Amino acid sequence: MSAVDAQAALRGHRIVPVYTPSSVDEALAVARALQAGGLGAIEVTLRTPVAMDAIAAIAREVPGMQVGAGTVLDIGQMQGAKGAGATFAVSPGSTRELLDAAVDLRLAYLPGVATGSEVMAALAAGHRLLKVFPAEPIGALELIKAWRGPFAQARFCPTGGIDAARARDYLRLPNVACLGGSWLTPADALREGDWARIEGLAREAVALAGQ
């Protein structure tokens, strides 16, 4: 059994908003605003008690939006994400158990990598689209450039500390398939329920990525 193609699961979307929900209603409003702005994928991090319910609600009520579970740390969370309707899962790192579980569950998976050894382990398990985290603190722009030679078959999704200005630099790299960013769902916009602002940020991101 081979790993699900995560890049195909994301359907070519090059910018994936990374969002931590405080309520299901907020999550639905955010997903709809992002979709109205032209984005078709969202990573909902499993950092709050409502995250799984938020994933299930988006999967059920926002047709066409590819919803993924972020900050997946163990097999139970991965199984829960699959059951909730997530079409992909993302981790800040990876373990052999998670790499294998994603294959068994037939769930697209972006394991987190920060070293060449971690890239090799992910590739050996059949995964080709890898999250590079935390991107900015580890100087991922130069790292990903250097990885193009030895890891020609890999594609990367840098996440962590990237803003709209830096996103442009990452998206120019031929081995960057997509990137994750929390700048699309700023805390003050969430607090104020400013969905129009989030939609506007999504439109800017679409233009930036050429989607």
C-alpha positions in Angstrom: 0.0 0.0 0.0 1.4 3.4 -1.0 1.0 6.8 0.7 -1.8 9.1 -0.5 -0.5 11.9 -2.7 -0.9 14.9 -0.4 -0.1 17.4 -3.2 -3.0 16.0 -5.2 -5.3 16.1 -2.1 -4.6 19.8 -1.8 -5.7 20.2 -5.4 -3.0 22.6 -6.4 -3.7 25.2 -3.7 -0.4 26.9 -3.0 -1.3 28.8 0.2 -2.9 26.9 3.1 -4.2 29.1 5.9 -3.2 27.7 9.3 -6.1 28.4 11.8 -6.8 27.6 15.5 -10.5 27.7 16.2 -12.2 29.0 19.3 -15.7 27.8 18.3 -17.4 25.9 15.6 -19.4 28.9 14.4 -16.1 30.9 14.1 -14.5 28.1 12.2 -17.4 28.0 9.7 -17.3 31.7 9.2 -13.5 31.7 8.7 -13.7 28.8 6.2 -16.5 30.5 4.2 -14.6 33.8 4.2 -11.4 32.1 2.9 -13.3 30.3 0.3 -15.1 33.5 -0.8 -11.6 35.0 -1.2 -10.5 32.2 -3.5 -8.7 29.8 -1.2 -9.7 26.1 -1.2 -7.8 24.5 1.6 -7.5 25.2 5.4 -5.4 23.6 8.1 -7.3 23.5 11.4 -4.8 22.9 14.3 -5.7 20.5 17.0 -4.8 23.0 19.8 -8.3 23.6 21.2 -11.0 21.3 22.5 -13.4 22.3 19.6 -10.9 21.6 16.8 -12.3 18.2 15.8 -15.8 19.5 15.8 -14.7 22.4 13.7 -13.1 20.1 11.2 -16.3 18.0 11.0 -18.4 21.1 10.5 -16.3 22.5 7.7 -16.1 19.2 6.0 -19.9 18.9 6.2 -21.0 22.5 5.6 -18.4 24.1 3.4 -18.5 22.1 0.1 -15.3 22.3 -1.9 -13.1 23.4 1.0 -10.3 20.9 1.6 -10.0 20.8 5.4 -7.0 19.3 7.1 -6.0 18.6 10.7 -2.8 20.3 12.0 -0.6 19.7 15.0 -1.3 15.9 14.7 0.9 14.4 17.4 -0.3 10.8 17.7 -2.2 8.1 16.0 -5.4 8.7 17.9 -5.6 12.3 16.6 -4.9 11.1 13.1 -7.7 8.6 13.3 -10.0 11.2 14.8 -9.2 13.6 12.0 -9.9 11.0 9.4 -13.2 10.2 11.1 -14.1 13.9 11.3 -13.8 14.3 7.5 -10.3 15.7 7.2 -8.8 15.2 3.8 -5.2 15.7 5.0 -3.2 15.8 8.2 -0.1 17.8 9.2 2.4 17.4 12.0 5.2 19.6 13.3 7.5 16.6 13.2 6.9 12.9 12.6 7.3 9.4 14.1 7.5 6.1 12.3 4.1 5.2 13.8 2.5 8.3 12.2 4.2 7.9 8.9 2.8 4.3 8.7 -0.6 5.1 10.1 -1.2 7.7 7.4 -0.6 5.0 4.8 -2.9 2.5 6.6 -5.6 5.1 7.0 -5.3 6.3 3.3 -5.0 9.8 4.6 -2.9 12.4 2.8 -0.1 13.4 5.3 2.5 16.2 5.5 5.0 15.1 8.1 7.1 17.8 9.6 10.8 17.9 8.7 13.8 20.1 9.7 16.7 17.9 8.9 17.9 15.8 6.0 17.5 12.6 8.1 13.9 13.4 8.7 13.4 14.0 5.0 14.9 10.6 4.2 12.6 8.9 6.8 9.5 10.5 5.3 10.5 9.6 1.7 11.3 6.0 2.7 7.7 5.8 4.1 6.3 6.9 0.8 5.5 10.6 1.6 6.5 13.2 -0.9 5.0 16.5 0.3 6.7 17.5 3.5 6.1 20.3 5.9 9.2 22.3 6.8 8.7 23.6 10.4 9.4 26.0 11.9 10.3 27.6 8.6 11.6 31.1 9.5 13.4 30.2 12.7 15.4 27.4 11.0 16.2 29.4 7.8 14.1 27.2 5.7 14.4 29.3 2.5 18.1 28.3 2.1 17.5 24.8 3.5 14.9 24.1 0.9 17.1 25.4 -1.8 19.9 23.1 -0.7 17.6 20.1 -0.5 16.6 20.4 -4.2 19.7 18.4 -5.2 19.8 15.4 -2.9 16.0 15.2 -2.6 14.8 15.9 -6.1 11.6 13.8 -5.6 10.4 15.7 -2.5 8.2 18.8 -2.5 7.9 21.0 0.5 5.3 23.1 2.4 7.2 25.5 4.7 5.2 26.8 7.7 6.0 28.8 10.7 6.7 32.6 10.9 5.9 33.2 7.2 4.0 36.4 6.4 2.7 37.7 3.0 6.0 39.4 2.2 8.1 36.3 2.9 5.7 34.0 1.1 6.7 35.4 -2.2 10.3 34.3 -1.7 9.3 30.7 -0.8 6.8 30.4 -3.6 9.5 31.2 -6.2 11.4 27.9 -5.2 10.6 25.1 -7.7 10.5 22.5 -4.9 7.9 24.4 -2.8 4.5 23.1 -3.7 2.6 25.2 -1.1 3.1 27.0 2.2 1.1 27.4 5.4 0.5 30.7 7.0 -1.4 32.1 10.0 -1.3 35.7 8.7 -4.6 35.0 6.8 -6.5 34.6 10.1 -5.1 37.4 12.4 -6.2 37.3 16.0 -7.8 40.7 16.0 -9.9 39.9 12.9 -11.1 36.7 14.6 -11.8 38.6 17.9 -13.8 41.2 16.0 -15.5 38.8 13.7 -14.1 40.7 10.7 -14.8 38.1 8.1 -14.5 40.7 5.3 -10.9 41.4 6.2 -10.1 37.6 6.2 -11.8 37.4 2.7 -9.6 40.3 1.6 -6.5 38.7 2.9 -7.4 35.5 1.0 -7.8 37.4 -2.2 -4.4 39.0 -1.8 -3.0 35.5 -1.1 -4.6 34.1 -4.3 -3.0 36.9 -6.3 0.3 36.4 -4.6 0.3 32.6 -5.4 -1.1 33.0 -8.9 -3.9 30.6 -8.1 
